[in-house]
Amino acid sequence: MDISAENILRQAIFDHLDEMVRDTGIVTRQQLQEFSVDGEIHRLIDHSRGIRNPKAMLATLSILSNPKGRYADEELTESLFSYAYREGSTAGDNRKLRRAYELQLPFILLRKIDTGVFFPVFPVYAVADDPENRRFLIALDKSLLSIDDPLHLRPLERRYAERVTKQRLHQPEFRGRVLHAYGVQCTVCNLKHGGLLDAAHIIADTKPHGSAEVDNGLSLCKIHHAAYDLNFLGISPDYEVKINETLLEEKDGPMLRHGLQAMHGRTISLPSKRSDKPSRERLSERFEEFIAAH
């Protein structure tokens, strides 16, 4: 396959993958293994290795990043990942990733969020090969291919990289993790349509302690997310939904009556994993804001 044909195939894969993850932001191992474009299977993940190097392709198609894995993959700056060489020589599995760097071919970064569940980031690019430290540097945006020194960004480049990374990695990965934890449903009303769900921060991410951790998140449908942000809806540290008293007294159409007023006093649905459940301390702090707002 020549490089032109490979670029076309990769773009077709990215387009189809984008459609697949649009609603929930996540993809399963089975979906990655059975992934097809125009009736042809293109496996996007290896059975046992953290890198997918299809024989028919010139370069790596995907790499796996596992925060709890054995390799020293890490977010290096606001815009780059350090992806460790596979074990052994600098060749082997690393050879095709090196070709992706040399040919500037885009590929997929699969961020593991649970067993058999991944958040895909694509397209990403290898922007440096660092044999001394046995690693590749991976950029989340094509524009960084033209930067002379990706590890030492100028102020304007850094601000751009921070914005891109927040938009392409931190925000969508947080959404994927939160929706997965809540079983892709609104914690207040149990709506199960992923395209209508958001991941809401309990403590806003504009605050120093508003971290993008699942226990600082709530899976909310768009109406309940807006109501939560505007303090029309609150959630107590005992997981009880409260609707602002003024709103409870209003008379309007069925959306107000059934969508908000009927939620008053309900207990939210919680994630099955204890570590994913919303922090009572965070909920308490946020609930004080709800009380003070009206």
Salt bridges, closest charged atoms under 4 A:
GLU6 OE2 - ARG10 NH2 2.72
ASP18 OD2 - ARG22 NH2 2.76
ASP46 OD1 - ARG49 NH2 3.27
ASP73 OD1 - ARG86 NH2 3.91
GLU75 OE2 - HIS170 NE2 3.13
GLU78 OE1 - ARG158 NH1 2.62
GLU87 OE2 - ARG70 NH2 2.64
ASP93 OD1 - ARG49 NH1 2.60
GLU102 OE1 - ARG99 NH1 2.88
ASP114 OD2 - HIS180 NE2 2.89
ASP114 OD1 - LYS273 NZ 3.12
ASP129 OD2 - ARG98 NE 2.65
ASP130 OD2 - ARG135 NE 2.76
ASP149 OD2 - HIS152 ND1 2.81
GLU157 OE2 - ARG154 NH1 2.99
GLU173 OE1 - ARG111 NE 3.13
GLU173 OE2 - ARG177 NH2 2.95
ASP198 OD1 - LYS222 NZ 2.78
ASP198 OD2 - HIS225 ND1 3.00
GLU213 OE1 - ARG282 NH2 3.57
ASP215 OD1 - ARG282 NE 3.63
ASP229 OD2 - HIS225 NE2 3.18
ASP238 OD1 - ARG280 NH1 3.65
GLU240 OE2 - LYS242 NZ 3.41
GLU285 OE2 - HIS209 NE2 2.89
GLU289 OE2 - LYS207 NZ 2.76
GLU289 OE1 - ARG286 NH1 3.84
